[in-house]
């Protein structure tokens, strides 16, 4: 089961700390509770509600057998995202975003297949027929491809959704997803425009503790969805011959509704 979203846990992880007030994006106003010492404080009750909403949609996508691509190239997020996404058996990009990753996916797949062909050369002995210089060049190419694309080697088609940490840092990825109408889930800090995202999770996207907390919650929902899918498959296979079951695909996620702007009922102060 995915962890229940507790405001107290979000508070302890520092999810509520936004950016300095002079750096804010006015479109984040509905998610801001107050300003303290020149820093905006995020309304964690709204964050918790948005996490629940995002988790429900992510769970359905995972249960349908489709992939969610996790994207985070900033230093404090990349290791966390790699660990959490791998645990949920989902593809991820934590090195530089390859331009055209989504909009020119066919070319990216060719690069991934190149890795497989090099591996095949090493297995069948063809690699050893090359000169020492050629072998060195091939090894370097293989290492470069592995570093940039190894984590998406099993992604044979476009992902059903993107999960992004810091939409400012990953603006190219967000734009590519928008062009292809791929839903974007994201941690959005007070300096970013939430209108670019289908599922907004207002949160501190700079602190590793905050990123770790949010990623633990969302990947927990993804793992739940995969577990449900496996259970449904097992149930289907266990049926006596001749019986049929209608298997419905999970509905596609819809864009999040605009948040209410009324004052919170409880304080999110430390």
N, C-alpha and C positions, 0 to 999 in steps of 0.2 A: 504493500500500500504506500502511496505517496504521502509524504509528511503533511500534516495539517498546517496551514499557514497561521502562525501565531504572531501578533503584533509585537509582543514582548521579545521574541527571538529576532525579529527584524530590527528592533531598537538596539538590542545588544550587538548586532552585527554592523551597526552604523549605517544602515540603509537610508536613514532619514537625512543624512547630511548632503545638502545640495552644494551648488557653487556660490561664489560671492555674488551678492545682489546685482552688482554692475554688469555681470556676465550673463544674466538670465535671459531666457527667451520668453516673452510675454504669453505665448501660447501654452506655457506650462503653469500659468496662474491657477487653473482649477485644481492642480495637484499639490500646490504649496500651502502649507498650514500657517507659517509665520516666518518672520525674519529675526535672526538673533546674531548679534555681534557681526553684522555685515554679511551673514550667510543665510541663504534660504533653507528652511526646514521643510522637508517633504511630509505630506500627510500620510502616515503609514496605514491608516485605516483604508484609504483609497488604494494604496499599494497592495495590501492584502487582498482586497476585492478584485483587483486587476490580475493578480497572480492566479487566483481561483478561476477566473474567466479564461485566462490563457491556458492554464493546465487542462481544463476541460476540453478545449479545442486541440491541444497537443496530444492528449490521450487518444482522441478519436482518430487523428491522423496516423499515429503509431499503430493503432488497432487495425487500421485499414491496410497496413503493410507498406505505406509510403514512407519516404525518408524526410527527415528534417535536418537541414544543413546548419551547423553551429559556426558562427563567425566571430573571431576575436583575435586581433593581431597586436593589441597593446600589451606591453610587457607584463603588467600585473594580472592580466586576464588569461593569457594564452595557455599556461600550464594547467590552470583550473578547468578551462573549457575542454582542453584535450583529454584530461582525465575523466571528466563527467560525461562528455559525449561518447567516448570510447566505452565507458561502463554501460551506456544505454544503447550501444551498438549503432550509433549514428555517425554520419560523416562530419568532418569539421575542417575548417581552414584557420590555422593559427600563425602561418607565415604570411608573407605578402599576398594580398588578394590578386589572383591571376586575372588580368583584364580580359573580359569576355568569358569569364568562368560560367556564366549562365547564358548570356546572349550569343555566345559562340561555343556552345557546349560540345559540338561535334569535334572541333579542333582540340579541346581539352581532353576528350575521350581518346583521341589519337595519341596524345602524349602519354596517357595512362597505359594504353596498349603497347607503347614503345617499351615501357618498363617490363611488361610481360614478355615481350619478344627477346629482350636482353636476358631475362631469367631463363628463357627457353634455350637460348644460345649457350648459356653456362651449363645447362643440364645435358644437352646433346653433344657437347664437346666442340661445337663450332667456335666458341669463344677462344679456345686454345689455339686455333689455326690462325688467329690474327697476330700481327706483330706486337711486340711489347708496347710500342707507342700507341697503337690502335686500342689495345686492351685497356691502357691507362685512360684514354679518352672516353671509352665506353663506360668504364667504371665511374668516372667523374660525372658523366651524363646521368647514369643510373642513380647516383647519390643525390644529384640536384633534383631530379624528378621525384625521388622518394621524399625529399625534404618538403617540397612544395605541394605535391599531389598524392603522396602515399596514403594520406588519411581519407581520400575520396576514391580510392581504387575500386571499392565495391559499389560506388554510386553509378549505376549504369544508365540512369535517366535523370532528368531534371528533378530537383527536390520538390516536395509538396509545399514546403515552407522554409523560411530562414529564421534562425534565432540569432540576434545580433547583440553584442555588448558594445555600447557606445556608437550610436548612429552617425556621429560626426566623424569619428575615426574611420568608420566603414561606409562612408557615403557612396562609394562606387558600387559596393555590393547591394546597398539599398536601392540605388537607381536601376541597376540591372533587374532586380526582383520586381520593381514597379513596372518596368517595360513589359515584362512577361506575365504580369498579374499574379505573381507568386506572393502569398501573404507573408508579411514581415512581423515577427514577434521581437520585441527588443526591450532591454533595460534603457530607459530614457532619463537622463539627468536634467537638472533645471536649466542647463545652457543649450538644450537641443529643442528642435521643433517636433512635437509628438504627432503632428498631422501627417508626417511621412510614414507612420507606422500603423499597421492594422490592429495589432494588440500591444498596447502601451503598458509597460511595467515601470512606473515612476520610481526611480531608485538611484542611489549613489553608484555610478559606474566606474569609479576610480579606485576605491579601496578593495583590496583582495578579499577581506572578510565579507563585505557586502556582496561581491560577485559570487563568491563561494556559496553563500546562503541562497541567493536567488537560483543559481544553477542547480543546487542540490534539490530544490523544490520542483523546478520544471523538469529536470531529467527523471525525477521520481515519478512524475505523471507519465512521461514517455515510457518508462519501464513498466508501469501499470498497464498501459495500452498494449505493449508487446505481450505481456502476460495474458491479457484478455484474448488477444489474437491466438495465442498458442492453445489456450483452453478451448476456444471455439473450434479450432482445427481438430484437437483431440476428440471433442464431443462428436464432431462430424464423422471422423474415422471410426469411432466406436459404434455408430449406428448400424443396425442390421441391414443387409443388402436389400435393395428395393425401396427403402425409405429415402425421401428427399427432404432437404431442409433449405429454405430460402435464406441465403446469406446476403445480408444487406451491406453495401459499402458505407463507410462512415461518411456523413455529410461533410461537404467542404466547409471550412471555417468562414464565418462572416466577419466583416469589419466591426471593431468594437464601437459601441455607442459613445456619444460624447458624455463625459462625466458630469455628474451633478456638481453645482458650485456652492452648495450650502456649507455652512461652517461645520466642522467635525464635532462629534459629541464628546470626544475625550482628547486630551492633550497627547502629543507625541514627543514631548520634551523628555530629555534624559532624566 
